[in-house]
Amino acid sequence: MDTSKLMFRPELLKNERIIVTGGGTGLGKEMAQAFAALGAEVVILGRRSAPLESTSSELNGLYGKKVTPLVCDIRSSEAITKAIDLAWDGGVVTTLVNNAAAGFISRTEDLSPGGFDAISNTVFRGTFLATLELGKRWIARGLPGNVVSILASSVFNGGPFMVPLAMSKGGLHVMTQSLALEWAPHGIRVNAIAAGTFPTDGGGSRMNPRVGEMPTNDSAFVSPMQRVGQMHELCNVAVMLVGQGAGYINGETISIDGGAHLATSRYLELAKWDDQRWAAVRASIRSKDVRDREERST
């Protein structure tokens, strides 16, 4: 990511200590870089040590000793407790960014119970457990806190062929709204980002209908803007929610998808119609309008 495209002043996050789940690769890595570049201490969690070590080494080379890698399977409450204990030993954790995810496209009738569990246990259950663990600590110590969860546009309009992921993200959307109300008196903010299509080697390639390929500007139904998102665009929203300057934003799920959540595949298809097709549609509508007027009683 080109950090020169971050829209915030240097050292904005100097006093923040941020946990990023799924922080070794993809969107998690990009956000970790943005946070570290702006002065935060970052703890990245993930199930695979190699990408965690690679990312921490890369970012520490750029920004100093800012990034700490911790292996953690967020499907396990015991693993979460241990990881947060270790993260807390280095200083008070101020923010949790829930980014860990799992998913793949499939016809729902082809899914096995195990396939469903593989997604929901990470995305839904694991995210809740991590949020709960940190929330309890903040409340017990009388500390403010901040939670940002990375969701998807499907929370607004459904996710066919990705039902376990859409269900899990939808549940986290409601968790965001519910905990924002319940924990606000404790000084804990809970928000989310509904991300559209951002090319990543992991989730981006598995969720692309052209399996194994990363989505591109030419991929079908990317967004009404006819392009994929750029990493700095997502990171700017994440930094805004993590920083103290947005302290009155609470319970929001902010879309960053080029307007895709406002459209469906049916209406995106209209973008492909030529002038002749639109002329035929207008003629058909006018004809129906004439018949309707003739049948009116008043």
Beta strands, then each sheet from edge to edge (+ up, - down):
strand 1: 17-21
strand 2: 41-46
strand 3: 67-71
strand 4: 95-98
strand 5: 145-152
strand 6: 188-195
strand 7: 253-256
sheet 1: 3+ 2+ 1+ 4+ 5+ 6+ 7+
end
